[in-house]
Amino acid sequence: MRRLLLQCRNLGRITYLELLWGLRIPESVVYTFLAPALVLLLLGLMRGSKEYLHVLVPGVIATTVASSAMQGVGTTASFMRAYGSWRTLQASPIPTWLYLAGLVCSRVVRTLLVACLMLLVAYLLLGYRMQGSVALILVYVLAGTLVFSSLGLVISYIVPSPSAVPGMMNLILLPMIFTSGALFITNIEWVENIANLFPLTFLVALIRDNAKSGGLGENWLFNVGALAGWFILCSWTALALARRRVEER
């Protein structure tokens, strides 16, 4: 019991420090908080339709979750391996898994704050009125952050060069955005078939069903199961790769 409490305290410290270090960098604050809200505001003002807002707001929130989690966790882990910090961490008394958990938790906190800011901007400046539960949307944001953080770790292990990791993540993320219905809904069959291969599709569906109708949605169980499957697959792959590649040469 004492050991568990100590691990929880260390996890809280790592989460706090990672969050604090990120917020101390002005560029990081602008990119993390202001950029997604600005994108949402510009797209909302360009289209203006209240019906489109029910498509746009959940989609931009889900896209922000995916981008923030992948880039934040995956890029950090890649640069740590490249510059020797990973080996230093392994020599410290802090378990590697505990540091990774703290890194993911700090990203979860940031993403939740960004989602709340975007909902506030949509409510005050765009006149968006959500029908569902804000608490449930934040739960979906939490789940999405875990899924895409694990995916970011997998990419960081596969791509050898840290400078190439952000580009590879964008290369993977862009097809998800334009096929998952995040910014617009398409009825093209082959696009819908491709979208079903990506986790962003299920996250968008969960957030949008709750925000628009106030319910779970008819495919709620399938969408939750698909996200859970992605999380298990990516987490297992990341752990397997971590055992094989501790540090980049």
Long-range contacts (C-beta under 8 A, 24 or more apart in sequence): 7-98, 10-94, 10-98, 10-102, 11-98, 11-101, 11-102, 11-105, 13-102, 14-94, 14-98, 14-99, 14-101, 14-102, 14-103, 14-105, 14-106, 15-102, 15-105, 15-106, 15-109, 16-106, 17-102, 18-102, 18-103, 18-106, 19-106, 19-109, 19-110, 22-106, 22-110, 32-68, 32-110, 32-114, 33-113, 33-114, 33-117, 36-60, 36-64, 36-114, 36-117, 36-118, 37-114, 37-117, 37-118, 37-121, 40-118, 40-121, 40-122, 40-126, 41-121, 41-125, 41-126, 43-183, 44-122, 44-125, 44-126, 44-128, 45-126, 50-127, 50-128, 53-122, 53-126, 53-127, 53-128, 54-128, 54-208, 54-211, 54-212, 55-181, 55-183, 55-184, 55-185, 55-208, 56-183, 57-118, 57-119, 57-122, 57-126, 57-128, 57-130, 57-211, 58-137, 58-204, 58-207, 58-208, 58-211, 58-212, 59-180, 59-181, 59-182, 59-183, 59-204, 59-208, 60-118, 60-182, 60-183, 61-115, 61-118, 61-119, 61-137, 61-141, 61-207, 62-144, 62-180, 62-182, 62-200, 62-203, 62-204, 62-207, 63-177, 63-182, 63-183, 63-200, 64-111, 64-114, 64-115, 64-118, 65-111, 65-115, 65-141, 65-144, 65-145, 65-148, 65-203, 66-144, 66-148, 66-173, 66-176, 66-199, 66-200, 66-203, 67-173, 68-107, 68-110, 68-111, 68-114, 68-145, 69-107, 69-111, 69-144, 69-145, 69-146, 69-147, 69-148, 69-149, 69-151, 69-152, 70-148, 70-149, 70-151, 70-152, 70-155, 70-169, 70-172, 70-173, 71-152, 71-166, 71-169, 72-103, 72-107, 72-110, 72-149, 72-152, 73-100, 73-103, 73-104, 73-107, 73-149, 73-152, 73-153, 73-156, 74-149, 74-151, 74-152, 74-153, 74-154, 74-155, 74-156, 74-165, 74-169, 75-152, 75-156, 75-162, 75-165, 75-166, 75-169, 76-103, 77-103, 77-152, 77-153, 77-156, 77-157, 78-156, 78-159, 78-162, 78-165, 78-248, 79-162, 81-156, 81-162, 81-245, 81-246, 81-247, 81-248, 82-161, 82-162, 82-248, 84-247, 86-246, 86-247, 87-246, 87-247, 90-246, 96-242, 100-153, 104-145, 104-146, 104-149, 107-145, 107-149, 108-142, 108-145, 108-146, 111-141, 111-142, 111-144, 111-145, 112-138, 112-141, 112-142, 115-141, 130-211, 131-211, 131-212, 131-213, 131-214, 132-209, 132-210, 132-211, 132-212, 132-213, 132-214, 132-215, 133-210, 133-214, 136-210, 137-207, 137-210, 137-211, 140-203, 140-206, 140-207, 140-210, 141-207, 143-203, 143-224, 143-227, 143-231, 144-199, 144-203, 144-227, 146-231, 147-199, 147-203, 147-227, 147-230, 147-231, 147-234, 148-199, 150-231, 150-234, 150-235, 150-238, 151-199, 151-230, 151-234, 153-234, 153-238, 153-242, 154-234, 154-237, 154-238, 154-241, 157-238, 157-241, 157-242, 157-245, 158-241, 160-248, 162-248, 173-200, 176-200, 176-201, 180-204, 181-205, 199-226, 199-227, 199-230, 202-226, 202-227, 202-230, 203-227
